[in-house]
Amino acid sequence: MAKAFNPGRRGITGFLEPAERDLLRKLFADIITMLEPSRPAHEDPLAALIGLDMDVTVPTDPALLRLLPDAVKDDGAAALEFRQLTERSLRESKIGALRAATLDLDKDKLVLDAEASGLWARALNDVRLVLAQRLEIQDEDDAERVHQVQDWGEADDVDSYLSLVYNFVSWLQESLVQAMLAGLKGSK
C-alpha cells in the first residue's frame, strides 16, 4: 500500500507500489485522452495566431463537463464566449499537470518540490472529478456509499472497483494536501 506523503527537507516525499504507479499512469492517460480535443482546432489563421478556437462547444460527456465547467451559468452566450477564450489554455494546463505527474511515476519514491506538488494535486483532483461523475457522487450520502467500499477482495462489479479506485485517489490527494499544508507551516 502507498505510504502517505510527508513533508521533508528535500520536499514532499511519498512511496507508491508498482501496481499503484501503473494504476495512476493509466488513470492520468485516460484523463489526458478525455481532455484532448476530438477534432483539430479551427484553422482560421487569425484564431490560430492569437490562440483562439472559435468553434468551441459545450462538452456532452458529463465527466468532461466537470473537468471543463462553464464559468458563467446563467447566460449561455456569455458562457460560450468565455469558453472560447479560456478552454484551450485550461485543457493544456490540465494535460500538462497530468503529464508532469506521469513522469514522476517512473520513480519508486516520489520527492516533489512545491511546483510538482501543485501539479500532482491538480492531476489527482481531475481524476477524482471524473471518477465522482462516473460513480454519480452528488451529495454526502453518495460519497458515504462509495467510501463504504473498502475491500479489494469484494470488488465484484465495475462500480465497486471504481469506488475502491476513487477511495485510493482521494486518500492519496488528501495525504498530499496535508503534507503541502504541513510544509507551509514548517517554512514559516
C-alpha positions as CSV (number, residue, x, y, z in Angstrom):
1,M,0.0,0.0,0.0
2,A,1.2,3.5,-0.8
3,K,2.8,5.4,2.1
4,A,1.3,8.8,2.9
5,F,3.0,11.9,1.6
6,N,5.2,13.7,4.2
7,P,7.0,17.0,4.1
8,G,10.7,16.8,4.4
9,R,13.9,18.9,3.9
10,R,14.1,18.0,0.2
11,G,10.3,18.4,-0.5
12,I,7.3,16.2,-0.1
13,T,8.0,12.5,-0.2
14,G,5.8,9.5,-0.8
15,F,6.1,5.9,-1.9
16,L,3.9,4.1,-4.4
17,E,3.8,0.3,-5.1
18,P,4.4,-0.7,-8.7
19,A,0.7,-1.6,-9.2
20,E,-0.4,1.7,-7.8
21,R,2.0,3.6,-10.1
22,D,0.6,1.6,-13.1
23,L,-3.0,2.4,-12.0
24,L,-2.2,6.1,-11.7
25,R,-0.4,6.0,-15.0
26,K,-3.5,4.6,-16.7
27,L,-5.8,7.0,-14.9
28,F,-3.7,10.0,-15.9
29,A,-3.6,8.8,-19.5
30,D,-7.4,8.3,-19.6
31,I,-7.9,11.9,-18.4
32,I,-5.4,13.2,-20.9
33,T,-7.3,11.4,-23.7
34,M,-10.6,12.9,-22.5
35,L,-9.1,16.4,-22.5
36,E,-7.5,16.2,-25.9
37,P,-9.9,17.7,-28.5
38,S,-11.6,15.1,-30.6
39,R,-11.2,17.2,-33.7
40,P,-8.5,19.6,-34.8
41,A,-8.9,23.2,-33.9
42,H,-10.5,25.6,-36.4
43,E,-7.9,26.6,-38.9
44,D,-8.7,30.3,-39.1
45,P,-5.2,31.9,-39.3
46,L,-6.2,34.8,-37.1
47,A,-7.7,32.5,-34.5
48,A,-4.5,30.3,-34.6
49,L,-2.3,33.4,-34.3
50,I,-4.0,34.5,-31.1
51,G,-4.7,31.0,-29.8
52,L,-8.4,31.1,-30.0
53,D,-10.7,28.3,-31.2
54,M,-14.0,29.9,-32.1
55,D,-15.6,26.5,-32.8
56,V,-15.6,25.5,-29.1
57,T,-18.8,23.8,-28.0
58,V,-20.0,22.6,-24.6
59,P,-18.9,19.0,-23.9
60,T,-21.7,16.4,-23.9
61,D,-19.8,14.0,-21.6
62,P,-20.8,14.9,-18.0
63,A,-17.3,13.9,-16.7
64,L,-15.6,16.2,-19.2
65,L,-18.1,18.9,-18.3
66,R,-16.9,18.6,-14.7
67,L,-13.3,19.0,-15.9
68,L,-14.1,22.0,-18.1
69,P,-17.1,23.6,-16.4
70,D,-18.9,26.7,-17.6
71,A,-17.7,29.8,-15.7
72,V,-21.0,31.6,-16.4
73,K,-24.0,29.6,-15.5
74,D,-26.9,32.0,-16.2
75,D,-26.0,33.4,-19.6
76,G,-25.4,30.8,-22.4
77,A,-23.9,33.3,-24.8
78,A,-21.5,34.7,-22.2
79,A,-20.6,31.2,-21.1
80,L,-19.8,30.2,-24.7
81,E,-17.7,33.3,-25.2
82,F,-15.8,32.7,-22.0
83,R,-15.3,29.0,-23.0
84,Q,-13.9,30.1,-26.4
85,L,-11.4,32.4,-24.7
86,T,-10.2,30.0,-21.9
87,E,-10.9,26.4,-22.8
88,R,-7.8,25.7,-24.8
89,S,-5.4,27.0,-22.2
90,L,-7.4,25.2,-19.4
91,R,-7.1,21.9,-21.4
92,E,-3.4,22.5,-22.0
93,S,-2.8,23.3,-18.3
94,K,-4.6,20.2,-17.1
95,I,-2.9,18.0,-19.7
96,G,0.5,19.5,-18.6
97,A,-0.2,18.7,-14.9
98,L,-1.2,15.1,-15.8
99,R,1.9,14.6,-17.9
100,A,4.2,16.0,-15.3
101,A,2.7,13.7,-12.7
102,T,3.0,10.8,-15.0
103,L,6.8,11.4,-15.4
104,D,7.2,11.2,-11.7
105,L,5.7,7.7,-11.7
106,D,8.9,6.3,-13.0
107,K,10.4,6.5,-9.5
108,D,9.6,4.3,-6.6
109,K,10.0,7.1,-4.1
110,L,8.4,10.4,-5.1
111,V,10.2,13.6,-4.0
112,L,8.1,16.6,-5.0
113,D,9.1,20.2,-4.8
114,A,6.4,22.9,-4.4
115,E,5.6,23.2,-8.1
116,A,5.5,19.4,-8.6
117,S,3.2,19.0,-5.5
118,G,0.8,21.5,-7.0
119,L,0.8,19.7,-10.3
120,W,0.2,16.4,-8.6
121,A,-2.7,17.8,-6.5
122,R,-4.3,19.1,-9.7
123,A,-3.8,15.8,-11.6
124,L,-5.3,13.8,-8.7
125,N,-8.2,16.2,-8.4
126,D,-9.0,15.8,-12.1
127,V,-9.0,12.0,-11.7
128,R,-11.3,12.4,-8.7
129,L,-13.7,14.6,-10.6
130,V,-14.1,12.1,-13.4
131,L,-14.5,9.1,-11.0
132,A,-17.0,11.1,-9.0
133,Q,-19.1,11.7,-12.1
134,R,-18.8,8.0,-13.2
135,L,-19.9,6.9,-9.7
136,E,-22.7,9.6,-9.7
137,I,-21.5,11.2,-6.5
138,Q,-23.8,14.2,-6.0
139,D,-24.0,14.6,-2.2
140,E,-22.7,13.3,1.1
141,D,-24.9,10.2,1.0
142,D,-23.4,9.2,-2.3
143,A,-19.9,9.9,-1.0
144,E,-20.6,7.7,2.0
145,R,-21.9,4.9,-0.1
146,V,-18.6,5.0,-2.1
147,H,-16.5,5.3,1.0
148,Q,-18.0,2.1,2.5
149,V,-16.4,0.0,-0.3
150,Q,-13.0,-0.9,1.3
151,D,-12.1,-4.5,0.4
152,W,-10.5,-5.2,-2.9
153,G,-11.4,-8.9,-2.5
154,E,-15.1,-8.0,-2.5
155,A,-15.0,-5.8,-5.7
156,D,-17.2,-7.8,-8.0
157,D,-18.5,-5.2,-10.3
158,V,-17.4,-2.0,-12.1
159,D,-18.9,0.3,-9.5
160,S,-17.3,-1.4,-6.6
161,Y,-13.9,-1.4,-8.4
162,L,-14.3,2.3,-9.3
163,S,-15.3,3.0,-5.7
164,L,-12.0,1.5,-4.5
165,V,-10.0,3.5,-7.1
166,Y,-11.9,6.7,-6.1
167,N,-11.1,6.0,-2.4
168,F,-7.4,5.4,-3.1
169,V,-7.1,8.5,-5.2
170,S,-9.0,10.5,-2.6
171,W,-6.7,9.2,0.2
172,L,-3.6,10.0,-1.9
173,Q,-4.8,13.5,-2.7
174,E,-5.7,14.2,0.9
175,S,-2.3,12.9,2.1
176,L,-0.6,15.2,-0.4
177,V,-2.6,18.3,0.5
178,Q,-1.9,17.7,4.2
179,A,1.8,17.4,3.5
180,M,1.7,20.6,1.5
181,L,0.0,22.4,4.3
182,A,2.4,21.0,6.9
183,G,5.3,22.1,4.7
184,L,3.9,25.6,4.5
185,K,3.5,25.7,8.3
186,G,7.0,24.4,8.8
187,S,8.6,27.0,6.5
188,K,7.1,30.0,8.5
